[in-house]
Amino acid sequence: MKISGVVICNVGVVMVVFSDVHAGDRAGGSNPIKGDFLVIAGATLYAVSNVSQEFLVKNADRVQLMSLLGLFGAIIGAIQMYPSNNKAKTLMFLKTYMCNL
């Protein structure tokens, strides 16, 4: 059953890549292959995150796991938010999160 799921996912990836390659003039982006690669990489990292979380929930303290997940999520979110927003908004985000701990 798992092998059939892997095969179906790989067929989907191949179909997405070939649809962009053969789109020709319909493609709006400047580099559709790069976009496909970024989407596939993002989906792979999301899958790795879900599998590792499932493993850790089975073998570790759930409260500690969720606390650290929220803490590091806030820190990473603030780092990602900093270039697109100003410093004051980022600090306000972190202060709001720290007050809720």
DSSP file (Angstrom, degrees, kcal/mol; ACC not computed):
  #  RESIDUE AA STRUCTURE BP1 BP2  ACC     N-H-->O    O-->H-N    N-H-->O    O-->H-N    TCO  KAPPA ALPHA  PHI   PSI    X-CA   Y-CA   Z-CA
    1    1 A M     >        0   0    0      0, 0.0     4,-1.6     0, 0.0     5,-0.1   0.000 360.0 360.0 360.0 -41.7    0.0    0.0    0.0
    2    2 A K  H  >  +     0   0    0      1,-0.2     4,-2.1     2,-0.2     5,-0.2   0.884 360.0  53.6 -67.4 -37.1    2.8    2.4    0.8
    3    3 A I  H  > S+     0   0    0      1,-0.2     4,-2.5     2,-0.2    -1,-0.2   0.893 106.0  52.6 -65.4 -38.5    4.7    1.6   -2.4
    4    4 A S  H  > S+     0   0    0      1,-0.2     4,-2.4     2,-0.2    -1,-0.2   0.877 108.3  51.7 -65.7 -35.1    1.6    2.4   -4.4
    5    5 A G  H  X S+     0   0    0     -4,-1.6     4,-2.2     2,-0.2    -2,-0.2   0.902 110.1  48.3 -64.9 -40.9    1.3    5.8   -2.6
    6    6 A V  H  X S+     0   0    0     -4,-2.1     4,-2.4     2,-0.2    -2,-0.2   0.908 111.7  50.0 -64.4 -42.3    5.0    6.6   -3.5
    7    7 A V  H  X S+     0   0    0     -4,-2.5     4,-2.4     2,-0.2    -2,-0.2   0.924 110.5  49.2 -63.3 -44.3    4.4    5.6   -7.1
    8    8 A I  H  X S+     0   0    0     -4,-2.4     4,-2.1     1,-0.2    -1,-0.2   0.909 111.6  49.4 -62.6 -41.7    1.3    7.8   -7.4
    9    9 A C  H  X S+     0   0    0     -4,-2.2     4,-2.1     2,-0.2    -1,-0.2   0.912 111.2  48.9 -63.9 -42.2    3.2   10.7   -5.9
   10   10 A N  H  X S+     0   0    0     -4,-2.4     4,-2.3     2,-0.2    -2,-0.2   0.886 109.3  52.3 -65.9 -37.9    6.1   10.3   -8.3
   11   11 A V  H  X S+     0   0    0     -4,-2.4     4,-2.3     1,-0.2    -1,-0.2   0.906 109.2  51.3 -62.6 -40.3    3.8   10.1  -11.2
   12   12 A G  H  X S+     0   0    0     -4,-2.1     4,-2.2     2,-0.2    -2,-0.2   0.898 108.7  50.4 -62.8 -40.9    2.2   13.4  -10.1
   13   13 A V  H  X S+     0   0    0     -4,-2.1     4,-2.3     2,-0.2    -2,-0.2   0.929 111.0  48.7 -62.6 -45.4    5.6   15.0   -9.8
   14   14 A V  H  X S+     0   0    0     -4,-2.3     4,-2.6     1,-0.2     5,-0.2   0.903 110.8  51.4 -62.2 -41.0    6.5   13.9  -13.4
   15   15 A M  H  X S+     0   0    0     -4,-2.3     4,-2.1     2,-0.2    -1,-0.2   0.894 109.8  49.4 -64.1 -39.8    3.2   15.2  -14.7
   16   16 A V  H  X S+     0   0    0     -4,-2.2     4,-1.6     2,-0.2    -2,-0.2   0.931 112.7  46.8 -65.0 -45.0    3.6   18.6  -13.1
   17   17 A V  H  X S+     0   0    0     -4,-2.3     4,-2.1     1,-0.2    -2,-0.2   0.936 114.6  46.2 -63.5 -46.3    7.1   19.0  -14.5
   18   18 A F  H  X S+     0   0    0     -4,-2.6     4,-2.4     1,-0.2    -1,-0.2   0.833 107.5  57.4 -67.7 -31.4    6.1   17.9  -18.0
   19   19 A S  H  < S+     0   0    0     -4,-2.1     4,-0.3    -5,-0.2    -1,-0.2   0.880 110.6  44.1 -66.4 -35.2    3.0   20.1  -18.0
   20   20 A D  H >< S+     0   0    0     -4,-1.6     3,-0.6     2,-0.2     4,-0.5   0.868 112.6  51.7 -74.1 -36.5    5.3   23.1  -17.3
   21   21 A V  H 3< S+     0   0    0     -4,-2.1     3,-0.5     1,-0.2    -2,-0.2   0.908 116.6  39.4 -65.6 -40.6    7.8   22.0  -19.9
   22   22 A H  T 3< S+     0   0    0     -4,-2.4    -1,-0.2     1,-0.2    -2,-0.2   0.378  91.3  89.6 -92.5   5.0    5.2   21.6  -22.6
   23   23 A A    X   +     0   0    0     -3,-0.6     3,-2.0    -4,-0.3     2,-0.3   0.828  60.4 168.9 -71.0 -30.0    3.2   24.7  -21.6
   24   24 A G  G >   +     0   0    0     -3,-0.5     3,-0.9    -4,-0.5    -1,-0.2  -0.359  68.2   8.1  61.1-116.6    5.2   26.9  -24.0
   25   25 A D  G 3  S+     0   0    0     -2,-0.3    -1,-0.3     1,-0.2    -2,-0.1   0.610 122.1  68.8 -76.8 -11.9    3.6   30.3  -24.4
   26   26 A R  G <  S+     0   0    0     -3,-2.0     2,-0.3    -6,-0.1    -1,-0.2   0.727  74.4 101.8 -77.9 -20.8    1.1   29.7  -21.7
   27   27 A A    <   -     0   0    0     -3,-0.9    -7,-0.0     1,-0.2    -6,-0.0  -0.472  51.9-169.9 -69.1 126.4    3.7   29.7  -18.9
   28   28 A G        +     0   0    0     -2,-0.3    -1,-0.2     3,-0.0     2,-0.1   0.716  58.5  83.9 -89.0 -21.9    3.6   33.0  -17.1
   29   29 A G  S    S-     0   0    0      1,-0.1    -2,-0.0     0, 0.0     0, 0.0  -0.371  75.5-131.8 -83.9 161.3    6.8   32.6  -15.1
   30   30 A S  S    S+     0   0    0      1,-0.3    -1,-0.1    -2,-0.1    -3,-0.0   0.748 101.9  19.9 -81.5 -23.7   10.3   33.2  -16.2
   31   31 A N     >  +     0   0    0      1,-0.1     4,-1.7     2,-0.0    -1,-0.3  -0.615  64.0 171.3-146.7  80.6   11.6   29.9  -14.9
   32   32 A P  H  > S+     0   0    0      0, 0.0     4,-2.5     0, 0.0     5,-0.2   0.807  79.6  58.1 -66.1 -29.2    8.9   27.3  -14.4
   33   33 A I  H  > S+     0   0    0      2,-0.2     4,-2.4     1,-0.2     5,-0.2   0.918 106.2  49.2 -66.2 -41.7   11.4   24.4  -13.8
   34   34 A K  H  > S+     0   0    0     -3,-0.2     4,-2.3     1,-0.2    -1,-0.2   0.902 111.0  50.8 -62.6 -40.5   12.9   26.4  -10.9
   35   35 A G  H  X S+     0   0    0     -4,-1.7     4,-2.2     2,-0.2    -2,-0.2   0.904 109.4  50.1 -63.1 -42.4    9.4   27.0   -9.5
   36   36 A D  H  X S+     0   0    0     -4,-2.5     4,-2.6     1,-0.2     5,-0.2   0.915 110.2  50.8 -61.5 -42.6    8.6   23.3   -9.8
   37   37 A F  H  X S+     0   0    0     -4,-2.4     4,-2.6     1,-0.2    -2,-0.2   0.912 109.8  49.5 -62.1 -42.6   11.8   22.4   -7.9
   38   38 A L  H  X S+     0   0    0     -4,-2.3     4,-2.4     2,-0.2    -1,-0.2   0.891 111.7  48.7 -64.8 -39.2   11.0   24.9   -5.1
   39   39 A V  H  X S+     0   0    0     -4,-2.2     4,-2.4     2,-0.2    -2,-0.2   0.927 113.1  46.9 -65.6 -44.6    7.5   23.5   -4.7
   40   40 A I  H  X S+     0   0    0     -4,-2.6     4,-2.2     2,-0.2    -2,-0.2   0.902 112.9  49.7 -64.7 -41.0    8.8   19.9   -4.6
   41   41 A A  H  X S+     0   0    0     -4,-2.6     4,-2.4    -5,-0.2    -2,-0.2   0.910 111.3  49.2 -64.4 -41.8   11.5   20.9   -2.1
   42   42 A G  H  X S+     0   0    0     -4,-2.4     4,-2.1     1,-0.2    -2,-0.2   0.911 111.5  48.3 -63.5 -42.9    9.0   22.6    0.1
   43   43 A A  H  X S+     0   0    0     -4,-2.4     4,-2.1     2,-0.2    -1,-0.2   0.877 111.4  51.2 -65.2 -37.3    6.6   19.6    0.0
   44   44 A T  H  X S+     0   0    0     -4,-2.2     4,-2.4     2,-0.2    -2,-0.2   0.924 110.5  47.5 -66.1 -44.4    9.5   17.3    0.9
   45   45 A L  H  X S+     0   0    0     -4,-2.4     4,-2.2     1,-0.2    -2,-0.2   0.874 110.9  52.2 -64.9 -36.4   10.6   19.4    3.8
   46   46 A Y  H  X S+     0   0    0     -4,-2.1     4,-2.3     2,-0.2    -1,-0.2   0.901 109.9  49.2 -64.7 -40.7    7.0   19.6    5.1
   47   47 A A  H  X S+     0   0    0     -4,-2.1     4,-2.5     2,-0.2     5,-0.2   0.909 110.3  50.1 -64.9 -42.3    6.7   15.8    4.8
   48   48 A V  H  X S+     0   0    0     -4,-2.4     4,-2.4     1,-0.2     5,-0.2   0.902 110.3  51.3 -62.2 -40.4   10.0   15.4    6.8
   49   49 A S  H  X S+     0   0    0     -4,-2.2     4,-2.3     2,-0.2    -2,-0.2   0.928 111.1  47.1 -62.2 -45.7    8.7   17.7    9.4
   50   50 A N  H  X S+     0   0    0     -4,-2.3     4,-2.2     2,-0.2    -2,-0.2   0.915 113.4  47.5 -64.2 -42.8    5.4   15.8    9.8
   51   51 A V  H  X S+     0   0    0     -4,-2.5     4,-2.1     1,-0.2    -1,-0.2   0.912 113.3  47.7 -66.1 -42.2    7.2   12.4   10.0
   52   52 A S  H  X S+     0   0    0     -4,-2.4     4,-2.6    -5,-0.2    -1,-0.2   0.878 110.9  51.7 -68.3 -35.9    9.7   13.6   12.6
   53   53 A Q  H  X S+     0   0    0     -4,-2.3     4,-2.5    -5,-0.2    -1,-0.2   0.916 109.2  50.3 -64.4 -42.0    7.0   15.2   14.7
   54   54 A E  H  X S+     0   0    0     -4,-2.2     4,-1.4     1,-0.2    -2,-0.2   0.911 112.0  47.9 -62.2 -41.9    5.0   12.0   14.7
   55   55 A F  H  X S+     0   0    0     -4,-2.1     4,-1.2     1,-0.2    -2,-0.2   0.926 113.4  47.0 -63.2 -45.3    8.1   10.1   15.8
   56   56 A L  H  X S+     0   0    0     -4,-2.6     4,-1.6     1,-0.2    -2,-0.2   0.857 107.1  56.4 -68.6 -35.0    8.9   12.6   18.5
   57   57 A V  H  < S+     0   0    0     -4,-2.5    -1,-0.2     1,-0.2    -2,-0.2   0.867 108.5  48.7 -64.0 -35.2    5.4   12.7   19.8
   58   58 A K  H  < S+     0   0    0     -4,-1.4    -1,-0.2    -5,-0.2    -2,-0.2   0.816 123.1  31.3 -71.7 -29.6    5.5    8.9   20.3
   59   59 A N  H  < S+     0   0    0     -4,-1.2     2,-0.3    -5,-0.1    -2,-0.2   0.408 115.2  49.7-113.5   0.5    8.9    9.0   22.1
   60   60 A A  S  < S-     0   0    0     -4,-1.6     2,-0.4    -5,-0.1     3,-0.0  -0.805  94.1 -73.7-135.3 174.1    9.0   12.3   24.0
   61   61 A D     >  -     0   0    0     -2,-0.3     4,-2.2     1,-0.1     5,-0.2  -0.567  38.1-148.4 -70.8 124.9    7.0   14.5   26.4
   62   62 A R  H  > S+     0   0    0     -2,-0.4     4,-2.5     1,-0.2     5,-0.2   0.867  93.3  52.3 -67.3 -37.9    4.1   16.0   24.4
   63   63 A V  H  > S+     0   0    0      2,-0.2     4,-2.3     1,-0.2    -1,-0.2   0.936 112.2  45.5 -65.2 -45.5    4.0   19.3   26.4
   64   64 A Q  H  > S+     0   0    0      2,-0.2     4,-2.5     1,-0.2     5,-0.2   0.907 112.8  51.7 -63.7 -41.4    7.7   19.9   26.0
   65   65 A L  H  X S+     0   0    0     -4,-2.2     4,-2.2     1,-0.2    -2,-0.2   0.931 112.3  44.2 -62.0 -46.7    7.5   19.1   22.3
   66   66 A M  H  X S+     0   0    0     -4,-2.5     4,-2.2     2,-0.2    -1,-0.2   0.864 112.7  53.0 -68.9 -34.6    4.6   21.4   21.6
   67   67 A S  H  X S+     0   0    0     -4,-2.3     4,-2.3    -5,-0.2    -2,-0.2   0.939 112.6  43.2 -64.1 -46.3    6.2   24.2   23.7
   68   68 A L  H  X S+     0   0    0     -4,-2.5     4,-2.8     2,-0.2     5,-0.3   0.866 111.3  55.4 -68.6 -35.0    9.5   24.0   21.8
   69   69 A L  H  X S+     0   0    0     -4,-2.2     4,-1.9    -5,-0.2    -1,-0.2   0.923 111.6  44.1 -61.9 -43.8    7.7   23.8   18.5
   70   70 A G  H  X S+     0   0    0     -4,-2.2     4,-2.0     2,-0.2    -2,-0.2   0.895 114.3  49.7 -67.3 -40.2    5.8   27.0   19.2
   71   71 A L  H  X S+     0   0    0     -4,-2.3     4,-2.1     2,-0.2    -2,-0.2   0.958 115.3  40.9 -64.6 -51.7    8.9   28.8   20.5
   72   72 A F  H  X S+     0   0    0     -4,-2.8     4,-2.7     1,-0.2     5,-0.2   0.833 112.4  57.1 -68.4 -30.2   11.1   27.9   17.5
   73   73 A G  H  X S+     0   0    0     -4,-1.9     4,-2.4    -5,-0.3    -1,-0.2   0.900 108.1  47.2 -63.4 -40.3    8.2   28.6   15.2
   74   74 A A  H  X S+     0   0    0     -4,-2.0     4,-2.3     2,-0.2    -2,-0.2   0.905 113.1  48.2 -67.4 -41.3    7.8   32.1   16.6
   75   75 A I  H  X S+     0   0    0     -4,-2.1     4,-2.1     2,-0.2    -2,-0.2   0.942 114.7  44.5 -64.8 -47.0   11.6   32.7   16.3
   76   76 A I  H  X S+     0   0    0     -4,-2.7     4,-2.3     1,-0.2    -2,-0.2   0.891 112.7  52.9 -65.1 -39.0   11.7   31.4   12.7
   77   77 A G  H  X S+     0   0    0     -4,-2.4     4,-1.9    -5,-0.2    -1,-0.2   0.893 109.0  49.2 -62.3 -39.7    8.6   33.4   11.8
   78   78 A A  H  X S+     0   0    0     -4,-2.3     4,-1.7     2,-0.2    -2,-0.2   0.893 110.2  50.8 -66.8 -39.0   10.2   36.6   13.2
   79   79 A I  H  < S+     0   0    0     -4,-2.1    -2,-0.2     1,-0.2    -1,-0.2   0.908 113.4  45.2 -64.7 -40.9   13.3   36.0   11.2
   80   80 A Q  H  < S+     0   0    0     -4,-2.3     4,-0.5     1,-0.2    -1,-0.2   0.817 114.0  50.2 -71.2 -29.0   11.3   35.5    8.0
   81   81 A M  H  X S+     0   0    0     -4,-1.9     4,-1.7    -5,-0.2     3,-0.4   0.764  93.1  77.1 -79.3 -26.2    9.2   38.5    8.8
   82   82 A Y  T  < S+     0   0    0     -4,-1.7     3,-0.2     1,-0.2    -1,-0.2   0.884  91.6  48.2 -58.0 -47.3   12.0   40.9    9.4
   83   83 A P  T  4 S+     0   0    0      0, 0.0    -1,-0.2     0, 0.0    -2,-0.1   0.856 117.0  42.1 -66.0 -31.1   13.1   41.6    5.8
   84   84 A S  T  4 S+     0   0    0     -4,-0.5     2,-0.2    -3,-0.4    -2,-0.2   0.712 119.9  39.6 -90.0 -19.0    9.6   42.3    4.6
   85   85 A N  S  < S-     0   0    0     -4,-1.7     2,-0.1    -3,-0.2     0, 0.0  -0.715  92.7 -92.5-120.3 172.6    8.4   44.4    7.6
   86   86 A N     >  -     0   0    0     -2,-0.2     4,-1.5     1,-0.1     3,-0.3  -0.364  38.2-104.3 -84.4 170.5   10.1   47.0    9.7
   87   87 A K  H  > S+     0   0    0      1,-0.2     4,-2.4     2,-0.2     5,-0.2   0.837 115.9  58.8 -62.9 -36.2   11.9   46.3   12.9
   88   88 A A  H  > S+     0   0    0      1,-0.2     4,-2.3     2,-0.2    -1,-0.2   0.898 105.2  48.7 -64.6 -41.2    9.1   47.6   15.2
   89   89 A K  H  > S+     0   0    0     -3,-0.3     4,-2.1     2,-0.2    -1,-0.2   0.893 111.4  50.2 -66.1 -38.7    6.6   45.1   13.8
   90   90 A T  H  X S+     0   0    0     -4,-1.5     4,-2.1     2,-0.2    -2,-0.2   0.925 111.9  46.8 -65.9 -44.1    8.9   42.2   14.3
   91   91 A L  H  X S+     0   0    0     -4,-2.4     4,-2.6     1,-0.2     5,-0.2   0.880 110.5  53.1 -65.4 -37.5    9.7   43.2   17.9
   92   92 A M  H  X S+     0   0    0     -4,-2.3     4,-2.4    -5,-0.2    -1,-0.2   0.903 107.9  51.7 -62.8 -40.7    6.0   43.7   18.6
   93   93 A F  H  X S+     0   0    0     -4,-2.1     4,-2.0     2,-0.2    -2,-0.2   0.927 112.4  45.0 -59.8 -47.0    5.4   40.2   17.3
   94   94 A L  H  X S+     0   0    0     -4,-2.1     4,-2.7     2,-0.2    -2,-0.2   0.899 112.7  50.4 -67.2 -40.7    8.0   38.7   19.6
   95   95 A K  H  X S+     0   0    0     -4,-2.6     4,-1.9     2,-0.2    -1,-0.2   0.902 110.6  50.1 -64.3 -40.2    6.9   40.7   22.6
   96   96 A T  H  X S+     0   0    0     -4,-2.4     4,-0.9    -5,-0.2    -1,-0.2   0.909 112.6  46.8 -63.4 -41.9    3.3   39.5   22.0
   97   97 A Y  H >< S+     0   0    0     -4,-2.0     3,-0.6     1,-0.2     4,-0.4   0.922 111.4  50.5 -67.4 -42.8    4.4   35.9   21.8
   98   98 A M  H >< S+     0   0    0     -4,-2.7     3,-0.9     1,-0.2    -1,-0.2   0.833 106.0  56.3 -66.8 -31.0    6.6   36.1   24.9
   99   99 A C  H 3< S+     0   0    0     -4,-1.9    -1,-0.2     1,-0.2    -2,-0.2   0.788 103.2  56.3 -68.9 -25.9    3.7   37.6   26.9
  100  100 A N  T <<        0   0    0     -4,-0.9    -1,-0.2    -3,-0.6    -2,-0.2   0.520 360.0 360.0 -84.4  -5.6    1.6   34.6   26.0
  101  101 A L    <         0   0    0     -3,-0.9    -1,-0.2    -4,-0.4    -2,-0.1   0.498 360.0 360.0 -72.3 360.0    4.0   32.1   27.4
